[in-house]
């Protein structure tokens, strides 16, 4: 949770997903619950590439930037970095249970 430029609370959501063609995608959306659709928008995407390590780096850099802003605004954050250990079991479950 954060605040916008006028002090209203906003919800920031980050995600990492695997798309067809072996492409990793990192996304960031603000207040996605207020949208008409659950589909990600093109401008939500902050990285697309073939390496999980690159996706993790981009996701964590973006997350760190938002956490820094929260801290500068005097707000606490319980956000934790994305890790390979966290992502791989989800990918394996999706791949092998398909």
DSSP file (Angstrom, degrees, kcal/mol; ACC not computed):
  #  RESIDUE AA STRUCTURE BP1 BP2  ACC     N-H-->O    O-->H-N    N-H-->O    O-->H-N    TCO  KAPPA ALPHA  PHI   PSI    X-CA   Y-CA   Z-CA
    1    1 A X              0   0    0      0, 0.0    10,-0.2     0, 0.0     2,-0.2   0.000 360.0 360.0 360.0 139.9    0.0    0.0    0.0
    2    2 A X  E     -A   10   0A   0      8,-3.3     8,-2.5     6,-0.0     2,-0.3  -0.672 360.0-105.9-139.9-165.0    1.2    3.5   -0.8
    3    3 A X  E     -A    9   0A   0      6,-0.3     6,-0.2    -2,-0.2    70,-0.0  -0.982  24.2-131.1-133.5 147.7   -0.2    6.9   -1.4
    4    4 A X    >   -     0   0    0      4,-2.8     3,-1.6    -2,-0.3     6,-0.1  -0.123  46.5 -78.2 -85.3-170.8   -0.5    8.9   -4.6
    5    5 A X  T 3  S+     0   0    0      1,-0.3    -1,-0.1     2,-0.1    -2,-0.0   0.719 131.7  45.1 -65.4 -21.9    0.5   12.5   -5.3
    6    6 A X  T 3  S-     0   0    0      2,-0.1    -1,-0.3     0, 0.0     0, 0.0   0.313 122.9 -99.1-105.2   8.6   -2.4   13.9   -3.4
    7    7 A X  S <  S+     0   0    0     -3,-1.6     2,-0.2     1,-0.3    -2,-0.1   0.495  74.0 141.4  93.1   4.0   -2.2   11.6   -0.4
    8    8 A X        -     0   0    0      1,-0.1    -4,-2.8    -5,-0.0    -1,-0.3  -0.585  57.9-106.0 -79.3 142.5   -4.9    9.0   -1.4
    9    9 A X  E     -A    3   0A   0     -2,-0.2     2,-0.3    -6,-0.2    -6,-0.3  -0.401  41.7-176.3 -67.2 140.5   -4.1    5.4   -0.6
   10   10 A X  E     -A    2   0A   0     -8,-2.5    -8,-3.3    -2,-0.1     2,-0.5  -0.981  22.3-131.7-138.4 152.4   -3.2    3.2   -3.5
   11   11 A X        -     0   0    0     -2,-0.3    20,-3.8   -10,-0.2     2,-0.5  -0.903  18.2-160.8-106.4 125.5   -2.4   -0.5   -3.9
   12   12 A X  E     -B   30   0B   0     -2,-0.5     2,-0.4    18,-0.2    18,-0.2  -0.926   7.5-169.2-110.4 127.5    0.7   -1.4   -5.9
   13   13 A X  E     -B   29   0B   0     16,-2.9    16,-2.6    -2,-0.5     2,-0.3  -0.966   4.5-172.1-122.2 129.7    0.9   -4.9   -7.3
   14   14 A X  E     +B   28   0B   0     -2,-0.4     2,-0.3    14,-0.2    14,-0.2  -0.877  11.3 173.6-112.3 149.7    4.0   -6.5   -8.8
   15   15 A X  E     -B   27   0B   0     12,-1.9    12,-2.7    -2,-0.3     2,-0.4  -0.994  24.5-149.9-152.6 158.7    4.1   -9.9  -10.5
   16   16 A X  E     +B   26   0B   0     -2,-0.3     2,-0.3    10,-0.2    10,-0.2  -0.998  26.7 172.9-125.2 131.1    6.3  -12.3  -12.5
   17   17 A X  E     -B   25   0B   0      8,-2.7     8,-2.9    -2,-0.4     2,-0.5  -0.948  30.6-129.5-137.8 159.9    4.7  -14.6  -15.1
   18   18 A X  E     -B   24   0B   0     -2,-0.3     6,-0.2     6,-0.2     2,-0.2  -0.947  29.5-168.2-109.2 121.8    5.8  -17.0  -17.7
   19   19 A X  E >>  -B   23   0B   0      4,-3.4     4,-1.5    -2,-0.5     3,-0.7  -0.658  36.5 -73.4-106.8 163.6    4.1  -16.4  -21.1
   20   20 A X  T 34 S+     0   0    0      1,-0.2    -1,-0.2    -2,-0.2     3,-0.1  -0.194 117.2  44.3 -53.1 146.1    4.0  -18.6  -24.2
   21   21 A X  T 34 S-     0   0    0      1,-0.2    -1,-0.2    -3,-0.1    -2,-0.0   0.593 128.5 -80.4  89.6  12.9    7.3  -18.7  -26.1
   22   22 A X  T <4 S+     0   0    0     -3,-0.7     2,-0.5     1,-0.2    -2,-0.2   0.862  84.5 153.9  61.7  38.9    9.3  -19.0  -22.9
   23   23 A X  E  <  -B   19   0B   0     -4,-1.5    -4,-3.4    -3,-0.1     2,-0.4  -0.872  36.4-147.3-104.5 127.4    9.1  -15.3  -22.1
   24   24 A X  E     -BC  18  49B   0     25,-3.8    25,-2.1    -2,-0.5     2,-0.4  -0.749  17.0-165.1 -87.5 137.5    9.3  -14.0  -18.6
   25   25 A X  E     -BC  17  48B   0     -8,-2.9    -8,-2.7    -2,-0.4     2,-0.5  -0.987   9.6-162.0-127.9 134.6    7.2  -10.9  -17.9
   26   26 A X  E     -BC  16  47B   0     21,-2.2    20,-2.9    -2,-0.4    21,-1.3  -0.964  18.1-174.7-113.3 131.1    7.4   -8.6  -15.0
   27   27 A X  E     -BC  15  45B   0    -12,-2.7   -12,-1.9    -2,-0.5     2,-0.3  -0.891  17.4-168.6-127.8 158.2    4.5   -6.3  -14.3
   28   28 A X  E     +B   14   0B   0     16,-2.2     2,-0.4    -2,-0.3   -14,-0.2  -0.973  12.6 177.8-143.8 126.6    3.5   -3.5  -12.0
   29   29 A X  E     -B   13   0B   0    -16,-2.6   -16,-2.9    -2,-0.3     2,-0.5  -0.974  20.9-141.8-132.2 146.7    0.0   -2.1  -11.6
   30   30 A X  E    S-B   12   0B   0     -2,-0.4   -18,-0.2   -18,-0.2     4,-0.1  -0.934  83.7 -13.4-108.7 126.7   -1.5    0.6   -9.4
   31   31 A X  S >  S+     0   0    0    -20,-3.8     3,-1.8    -2,-0.5     4,-0.2   0.903  72.0 170.5  51.7  51.4   -5.0   -0.1   -8.0
   32   32 A X  G >   +     0   0    0    -21,-0.3     3,-1.5     1,-0.3    -1,-0.1   0.774  69.7  69.3 -63.7 -22.5   -5.7   -3.0  -10.3
   33   33 A X  G 3  S+     0   0    0      1,-0.3    -1,-0.3   -22,-0.1    -2,-0.1   0.677  93.8  57.7 -68.2 -15.4   -8.9   -3.8   -8.3
   34   34 A X  G <  S+     0   0    0     -3,-1.8    -1,-0.3    -4,-0.1    -2,-0.2   0.467  87.4 102.4 -91.6  -2.7  -10.4   -0.6   -9.7
   35   35 A X  S <  S-     0   0    0     -3,-1.5    -4,-0.0    -4,-0.2    -3,-0.0  -0.398  76.8-127.3 -81.8 158.4  -10.1   -1.7  -13.3
   36   36 A X  S    S+     0   0    0     -2,-0.1     2,-0.3     1,-0.0    -1,-0.1   0.712  93.6  36.7 -73.4 -21.6  -12.9   -3.0  -15.5
   37   37 A X        -     0   0    0      2,-0.2    -2,-0.1    -5,-0.1    -1,-0.0  -0.941  67.7-138.3-134.4 152.3  -10.8   -6.1  -16.4
   38   38 A X  S    S+     0   0    0     -2,-0.3     2,-0.1     2,-0.1    -1,-0.1   0.542  73.1 112.1 -81.9  -8.1   -8.3   -8.4  -14.7
   39   39 A X  S    S-     0   0    0      1,-0.1    -2,-0.2     0, 0.0     2,-0.1  -0.407  74.2-114.7 -69.8 139.0   -6.2   -8.4  -17.8
   40   40 A X        -     0   0    0     -2,-0.1     2,-0.2     1,-0.1    -1,-0.1  -0.427  28.3-128.4 -68.7 146.9   -2.8   -6.6  -17.6
   41   41 A X    >>  -     0   0    0     -2,-0.1     3,-1.7     1,-0.1     4,-0.6  -0.614  20.2-113.4 -92.3 157.4   -2.3   -3.5  -19.7
   42   42 A X  G >4 S+     0   0    0      1,-0.3     3,-1.0    -2,-0.2    -1,-0.1   0.866 118.0  55.5 -58.1 -37.0    0.6   -3.1  -22.1
   43   43 A X  G 34 S+     0   0    0      1,-0.2    -1,-0.3   -16,-0.0   -15,-0.0   0.533  94.5  69.1 -78.6  -3.3    1.9   -0.2  -19.9
   44   44 A X  G <4 S+     0   0    0     -3,-1.7   -16,-2.2   -17,-0.1     2,-0.4   0.734  79.5  95.0 -77.2 -24.0    1.9   -2.5  -16.8
   45   45 A X  E <<  +C   27   0B   0     -3,-1.0   -18,-0.2    -4,-0.6     3,-0.1  -0.535  41.8 169.2 -76.6 124.9    4.8   -4.5  -18.3
   46   46 A X  E     +     0   0B   0    -20,-2.9     2,-0.3    -2,-0.4   -19,-0.2   0.504  67.8  18.3-110.5  -8.9    8.2   -3.4  -17.1
   47   47 A X  E     +C   26   0B   0    -21,-1.3   -21,-2.2     2,-0.0     2,-0.3  -0.951  51.0 178.9-160.3 141.5   10.2   -6.3  -18.5
   48   48 A X  E     +C   25   0B   0     -2,-0.3     2,-0.3   -23,-0.2   -23,-0.2  -0.976  32.0 122.6-138.1 130.7   10.0   -9.1  -21.1
   49   49 A X  E     -C   24   0B   0    -25,-2.1   -25,-3.8    -2,-0.3    -2,-0.0  -0.983  62.5-104.9-173.5 177.7   12.8  -11.5  -21.7
   50   50 A X  S    S+     0   0    0     -2,-0.3     2,-0.5   -27,-0.2   -25,-0.1   0.563  88.6  80.1 -95.7 -11.0   14.0  -15.1  -21.7
   51   51 A X     >  -     0   0    0      1,-0.1     4,-2.0   -27,-0.1     3,-0.1  -0.866  60.4-154.0-108.3 126.9   16.0  -15.3  -18.5
   52   52 A X  H  > S+     0   0    0     -2,-0.5     4,-2.8     1,-0.2     5,-0.2   0.891  98.4  58.1 -60.2 -39.6   14.5  -15.7  -15.1
   53   53 A X  H  > S+     0   0    0      1,-0.2     4,-2.1     2,-0.2    -1,-0.2   0.892 106.2  48.1 -58.9 -40.5   17.5  -14.0  -13.5
   54   54 A X  H  > S+     0   0    0      2,-0.2     4,-2.5     1,-0.2    -1,-0.2   0.897 110.9  51.3 -66.4 -40.1   16.9  -10.9  -15.6
   55   55 A X  H  X S+     0   0    0     -4,-2.0     4,-2.7     2,-0.2    -2,-0.2   0.929 110.5  48.6 -62.2 -45.3   13.2  -10.9  -14.7
   56   56 A X  H  X S+     0   0    0     -4,-2.8     4,-2.7     1,-0.2    26,-0.2   0.907 110.7  51.3 -61.4 -41.8   14.0  -11.2  -11.0
   57   57 A X  H  X S+     0   0    0     -4,-2.1     4,-2.3    -5,-0.2    -2,-0.2   0.939 112.9  44.2 -61.2 -47.7   16.5   -8.3  -11.3
   58   58 A X  H  X S+     0   0    0     -4,-2.5     4,-2.3     2,-0.2     5,-0.2   0.909 114.5  49.6 -64.9 -42.2   14.0   -6.0  -13.0
   59   59 A X  H  X S+     0   0    0     -4,-2.7     4,-2.5    -5,-0.2    -2,-0.2   0.929 113.6  45.3 -62.4 -45.1   11.2   -7.0  -10.6
   60   60 A X  H  X S+     0   0    0     -4,-2.7     4,-2.6    -5,-0.2    -1,-0.2   0.856 110.9  52.8 -70.8 -34.2   13.3   -6.4   -7.5
   61   61 A X  H  X S+     0   0    0     -4,-2.3     4,-2.0    -5,-0.2    -1,-0.2   0.927 112.8  44.7 -64.3 -43.5   14.7   -3.1   -8.8
   62   62 A X  H  X S+     0   0    0     -4,-2.3     4,-2.0     2,-0.2    -2,-0.2   0.912 114.1  49.4 -66.1 -42.0   11.2   -1.8   -9.4
   63   63 A X  H  X S+     0   0    0     -4,-2.5     4,-2.6     1,-0.2     5,-0.2   0.922 109.8  51.5 -61.8 -44.6   10.0   -3.1   -6.0
   64   64 A X  H  X S+     0   0    0     -4,-2.6     4,-2.5     1,-0.2    -1,-0.2   0.893 107.3  53.7 -60.3 -40.7   13.0   -1.4   -4.4
   65   65 A X  H  X S+     0   0    0     -4,-2.0     4,-1.8     1,-0.2    -1,-0.2   0.923 111.4  44.9 -60.3 -44.5   12.2    1.9   -6.1
   66   66 A X  H  X S+     0   0    0     -4,-2.0     4,-2.3     2,-0.2    -2,-0.2   0.892 112.2  51.3 -68.8 -38.6    8.6    1.8   -4.7
   67   67 A X  H  X S+     0   0    0     -4,-2.6     4,-2.6     2,-0.2    -2,-0.2   0.902 107.6  53.9 -63.5 -40.4    9.7    0.8   -1.2
   68   68 A X  H  X S+     0   0    0     -4,-2.5     4,-2.3     1,-0.2    -1,-0.2   0.914 108.7  48.7 -59.8 -43.2   12.2    3.7   -1.2
   69   69 A X  H  X S+     0   0    0     -4,-1.8     4,-1.7     2,-0.2    -1,-0.2   0.917 110.5  51.2 -63.8 -43.0    9.4    6.1   -2.1
   70   70 A X  H  <>S+     0   0    0     -4,-2.3     5,-2.9     1,-0.2    -2,-0.2   0.931 110.9  48.2 -58.3 -45.5    7.2    4.6    0.7
   71   71 A X  H ><5S+     0   0    0     -4,-2.6     3,-1.5     1,-0.2    -1,-0.2   0.885 108.8  53.1 -64.5 -38.6   10.0    5.0    3.2
   72   72 A X  H 3<5S+     0   0    0     -4,-2.3    -1,-0.2     1,-0.3    -2,-0.2   0.816 107.2  53.2 -65.1 -28.8   10.6    8.6    2.1
   73   73 A X  T 3<5S-     0   0    0     -4,-1.7    -1,-0.3    -3,-0.2    -2,-0.2   0.411 123.2-108.8 -84.4   1.8    6.9    9.3    2.7
   74   74 A X  T < 5S+     0   0    0     -3,-1.5     2,-0.3     1,-0.3    -3,-0.2   0.706  75.9 132.4  80.5  20.3    7.3    7.9    6.2
   75   75 A X      < -     0   0    0     -5,-2.9    -1,-0.3    -6,-0.2     2,-0.2  -0.793  52.3-127.6-106.8 148.9    5.4    4.7    5.5
   76   76 A X        -     0   0    0     -2,-0.3     2,-0.4    -3,-0.1    -1,-0.0  -0.589  20.3-160.0 -88.4 154.6    6.4    1.1    6.4
   77   77 A X        -     0   0    0     -2,-0.2   -75,-0.0     2,-0.1   -10,-0.0  -1.000  20.5-167.4-136.3 138.2    6.5   -1.7    3.9
   78   78 A X        +     0   0    0     -2,-0.4     2,-0.1     2,-0.1    -1,-0.1   0.145  45.8 137.7-105.0  17.9    6.5   -5.4    4.4
   79   79 A X        -     0   0    0    -16,-0.1     2,-0.3   -15,-0.0    -2,-0.1  -0.406  36.3-161.1 -66.7 135.8    7.5   -6.1    0.8
   80   80 A X        -     0   0    0     -2,-0.1     3,-0.1     1,-0.0    -2,-0.1  -0.880  25.4 -97.9-116.1 151.1   10.1   -8.8    0.3
   81   81 A X        -     0   0    0     -2,-0.3     2,-0.2     1,-0.1   -21,-0.0  -0.287  39.0-107.6 -64.1 150.8   12.3   -9.3   -2.8
   82   82 A X        -     0   0    0    -26,-0.2     2,-0.3     4,-0.0    -1,-0.1  -0.581  41.5-162.8 -72.8 141.2   11.3  -11.9   -5.4
   83   83 A X     >  -     0   0    0     -2,-0.2     4,-1.9     1,-0.1     3,-0.4  -0.930  32.0-126.5-129.3 154.6   13.6  -14.9   -5.3
   84   84 A X  H  > S+     0   0    0     -2,-0.3     4,-2.7     1,-0.2     5,-0.2   0.890 113.5  59.1 -60.1 -40.1   14.3  -17.8   -7.6
   85   85 A X  H  > S+     0   0    0      1,-0.2     4,-0.6     2,-0.2    -1,-0.2   0.821 108.7  44.6 -59.9 -32.7   13.5  -20.2   -4.7
   86   86 A X  H  > S+     0   0    0     -3,-0.4     4,-0.6     2,-0.1    -1,-0.2   0.861 117.6  42.4 -78.7 -38.8   10.0  -18.6   -4.6
   87   87 A X  H  X S+     0   0    0     -4,-1.9     4,-2.0     1,-0.2     3,-0.4   0.883 102.9  63.0 -81.0 -41.2    9.3  -18.6   -8.4
   88   88 A X  H  X S+     0   0    0     -4,-2.7     4,-2.9     1,-0.2     5,-0.2   0.879  99.1  52.4 -60.6 -43.4   10.7  -22.0   -9.4
   89   89 A X  H  X S+     0   0    0     -4,-0.6     4,-2.4    -5,-0.2    -1,-0.2   0.890 110.2  50.4 -60.2 -36.0    8.2  -24.2   -7.5
   90   90 A X  H  X S+     0   0    0     -4,-0.6     4,-2.1    -3,-0.4    -1,-0.2   0.911 112.6  46.4 -65.7 -42.0    5.3  -22.3   -8.9
   91   91 A X  H  X S+     0   0    0     -4,-2.0     4,-2.8     2,-0.2    -2,-0.2   0.919 113.1  49.1 -65.6 -43.9    6.7  -22.8  -12.4
   92   92 A X  H  X S+     0   0    0     -4,-2.9     4,-2.8     2,-0.2     5,-0.3   0.899 110.4  50.6 -64.2 -40.9    7.4  -26.5  -11.8
   93   93 A X  H  X S+     0   0    0     -4,-2.4     4,-1.7    -5,-0.2    -1,-0.2   0.924 113.6  45.6 -62.8 -43.8    3.9  -27.1  -10.4
   94   94 A X  H  < S+     0   0    0     -4,-2.1     4,-0.3    -5,-0.2    -2,-0.2   0.928 116.6  45.3 -63.5 -44.6    2.4  -25.4  -13.5
   95   95 A X  H >< S+     0   0    0     -4,-2.8     3,-0.6     1,-0.2    -2,-0.2   0.928 119.3  37.5 -68.0 -47.0    4.6  -27.2  -15.9
   96   96 A X  H 3< S+     0   0    0     -4,-2.8    -1,-0.2     1,-0.2    -2,-0.2   0.713 115.9  51.2 -84.4 -20.5    4.3  -30.7  -14.5
   97   97 A X  T 3<        0   0    0     -4,-1.7    -1,-0.2    -5,-0.3    -2,-0.2   0.331 360.0 360.0 -95.2   8.0    0.6  -30.6  -13.5
   98   98 A X    <         0   0    0     -3,-0.6    -1,-0.2    -4,-0.3    -2,-0.1   0.475 360.0 360.0 -75.3 360.0   -0.5  -29.4  -16.9
